[in-house]
Amino acid sequence: MNTDMTALLEIDWAQILPFALPIILLNLLLIGVALYDWFKRKNLISSPYIWLVAIILLQLLGPILYLVIGRRMIRNDYSGEAS
């Protein structure tokens, strides 16, 4: 395994940055939107803290899965309903 860090110094970051920056910004925006929505709806969705871990740890896939699937998984809390 190559652990030589001098290879990073040889990369021309000025050429890579214009392509990488929009991807990084879109990823951060997607994570921000998912976290904002999670914070507003954490009392409504089922397993909210599992979704929080998925949003944070699964960088790109986690927020997409939460926004597509997680928002629809509403908690069925019948404790406040009169019988």
C-alpha positions as protocol buffer text, in pm:
chain_id: "A"
residue {
  index: 1
  type: MET
  ca { x: 0 y: 0 z: 0 }
}
residue {
  index: 2
  type: ASN
  ca { x: 133 y: 341 z: -94 }
}
residue {
  index: 3
  type: THR
  ca { x: 129 y: 580 z: 201 }
}
residue {
  index: 4
  type: ASP
  ca { x: 345 y: 848 z: 44 }
}
residue {
  index: 5
  type: MET
  ca { x: 170 y: 1183 z: 96 }
}
residue {
  index: 6
  type: THR
  ca { x: 395 y: 1370 z: -147 }
}
residue {
  index: 7
  type: ALA
  ca { x: 168 y: 1259 z: -431 }
}
residue {
  index: 8
  type: LEU
  ca { x: -94 y: 1505 z: -300 }
}
residue {
  index: 9
  type: LEU
  ca { x: 152 y: 1790 z: -338 }
}
residue {
  index: 10
  type: GLU
  ca { x: 206 y: 1704 z: -703 }
}
residue {
  index: 11
  type: ILE
  ca { x: -164 y: 1735 z: -796 }
}
residue {
  index: 12
  type: ASP
  ca { x: -263 y: 2053 z: -978 }
}
residue {
  index: 13
  type: TRP
  ca { x: -552 y: 2157 z: -754 }
}
residue {
  index: 14
  type: ALA
  ca { x: -629 y: 2464 z: -966 }
}
residue {
  index: 15
  type: GLN
  ca { x: -750 y: 2236 z: -1247 }
}
residue {
  index: 16
  type: ILE
  ca { x: -947 y: 1999 z: -1023 }
}
residue {
  index: 17
  type: LEU
  ca { x: -1119 y: 2258 z: -803 }
}
residue {
  index: 18
  type: PRO
  ca { x: -1362 y: 2397 z: -1066 }
}
residue {
  index: 19
  type: PHE
  ca { x: -1503 y: 2045 z: -1115 }
}
residue {
  index: 20
  type: ALA
  ca { x: -1498 y: 1936 z: -752 }
}
residue {
  index: 21
  type: LEU
  ca { x: -1638 y: 2253 z: -593 }
}
residue {
  index: 22
  type: PRO
  ca { x: -1991 y: 2233 z: -742 }
}
residue {
  index: 23
  type: ILE
  ca { x: -2017 y: 1866 z: -643 }
}
residue {
  index: 24
  type: ILE
  ca { x: -1906 y: 1945 z: -288 }
}
residue {
  index: 25
  type: LEU
  ca { x: -2147 y: 2240 z: -261 }
}
residue {
  index: 26
  type: LEU
  ca { x: -2443 y: 2038 z: -393 }
}
residue {
  index: 27
  type: ASN
  ca { x: -2363 y: 1759 z: -147 }
}
residue {
  index: 28
  type: LEU
  ca { x: -2349 y: 2005 z: 145 }
}
residue {
  index: 29
  type: LEU
  ca { x: -2675 y: 2166 z: 29 }
}
residue {
  index: 30
  type: LEU
  ca { x: -2846 y: 1827 z: 8 }
}
residue {
  index: 31
  type: ILE
  ca { x: -2725 y: 1733 z: 357 }
}
residue {
  index: 32
  type: GLY
  ca { x: -2839 y: 2072 z: 489 }
}
residue {
  index: 33
  type: VAL
  ca { x: -3188 y: 2036 z: 342 }
}
residue {
  index: 34
  type: ALA
  ca { x: -3222 y: 1683 z: 480 }
}
residue {
  index: 35
  type: LEU
  ca { x: -3102 y: 1789 z: 827 }
}
residue {
  index: 36
  type: TYR
  ca { x: -3337 y: 2088 z: 831 }
}
residue {
  index: 37
  type: ASP
  ca { x: -3632 y: 1870 z: 732 }
}
residue {
  index: 38
  type: TRP
  ca { x: -3530 y: 1602 z: 985 }
}
residue {
  index: 39
  type: PHE
  ca { x: -3515 y: 1862 z: 1263 }
}
residue {
  index: 40
  type: LYS
  ca { x: -3864 y: 1990 z: 1179 }
}
residue {
  index: 41
  type: ARG
  ca { x: -4019 y: 1640 z: 1152 }
}
residue {
  index: 42
  type: LYS
  ca { x: -3822 y: 1431 z: 1403 }
}
residue {
  index: 43
  type: ASN
  ca { x: -4130 y: 1389 z: 1624 }
}
residue {
  index: 44
  type: LEU
  ca { x: -4335 y: 1258 z: 1331 }
}
residue {
  index: 45
  type: ILE
  ca { x: -4107 y: 1014 z: 1152 }
}
residue {
  index: 46
  type: SER
  ca { x: -4038 y: 664 z: 1276 }
}
residue {
  index: 47
  type: SER
  ca { x: -3681 y: 590 z: 1393 }
}
residue {
  index: 48
  type: PRO
  ca { x: -3567 y: 953 z: 1371 }
}
residue {
  index: 49
  type: TYR
  ca { x: -3217 y: 899 z: 1514 }
}
residue {
  index: 50
  type: ILE
  ca { x: -3142 y: 614 z: 1275 }
}
residue {
  index: 51
  type: TRP
  ca { x: -3229 y: 850 z: 990 }
}
residue {
  index: 52
  type: LEU
  ca { x: -3004 y: 1117 z: 1143 }
}
residue {
  index: 53
  type: VAL
  ca { x: -2710 y: 876 z: 1144 }
}
residue {
  index: 54
  type: ALA
  ca { x: -2789 y: 775 z: 785 }
}
residue {
  index: 55
  type: ILE
  ca { x: -2802 y: 1140 z: 672 }
}
residue {
  index: 56
  type: ILE
  ca { x: -2469 y: 1224 z: 831 }
}
residue {
  index: 57
  type: LEU
  ca { x: -2269 y: 907 z: 766 }
}
residue {
  index: 58
  type: LEU
  ca { x: -2389 y: 808 z: 419 }
}
residue {
  index: 59
  type: GLN
  ca { x: -2291 y: 1146 z: 267 }
}
residue {
  index: 60
  type: LEU
  ca { x: -2474 y: 1139 z: -67 }
}
residue {
  index: 61
  type: LEU
  ca { x: -2698 y: 835 z: -40 }
}
residue {
  index: 62
  type: GLY
  ca { x: -2826 y: 902 z: 315 }
}
residue {
  index: 63
  type: PRO
  ca { x: -2993 y: 1239 z: 249 }
}
residue {
  index: 64
  type: ILE
  ca { x: -3148 y: 1113 z: -74 }
}
residue {
  index: 65
  type: LEU
  ca { x: -3288 y: 803 z: 98 }
}
residue {
  index: 66
  type: TYR
  ca { x: -3425 y: 1014 z: 383 }
}
residue {
  index: 67
  type: LEU
  ca { x: -3593 y: 1266 z: 154 }
}
residue {
  index: 68
  type: VAL
  ca { x: -3744 y: 994 z: -66 }
}
residue {
  index: 69
  type: ILE
  ca { x: -3827 y: 722 z: 188 }
}
residue {
  index: 70
  type: GLY
  ca { x: -3778 y: 854 z: 541 }
}
residue {
  index: 71
  type: ARG
  ca { x: -4021 y: 1143 z: 520 }
}
residue {
  index: 72
  type: ARG
  ca { x: -4302 y: 901 z: 431 }
}
residue {
  index: 73
  type: MET
  ca { x: -4237 y: 669 z: 727 }
}
residue {
  index: 74
  type: ILE
  ca { x: -4474 y: 838 z: 970 }
}
residue {
  index: 75
  type: ARG
  ca { x: -4485 y: 720 z: 1329 }
}
residue {
  index: 76
  type: ASN
  ca { x: -4812 y: 549 z: 1422 }
}
residue {
  index: 77
  type: ASP
  ca { x: -4863 y: 686 z: 1771 }
}
residue {
  index: 78
  type: TYR
  ca { x: -5212 y: 605 z: 1892 }
}
residue {
  index: 79
  type: SER
  ca { x: -5140 y: 686 z: 2258 }
}
residue {
  index: 80
  type: GLY
  ca { x: -5324 y: 1021 z: 2237 }
}
residue {
  index: 81
  type: GLU
  ca { x: -5633 y: 873 z: 2073 }
}
residue {
  index: 82
  type: ALA
  ca { x: -5942 y: 809 z: 2288 }
}
residue {
  index: 83
  type: SER
  ca { x: -6088 y: 460 z: 2270 }
}
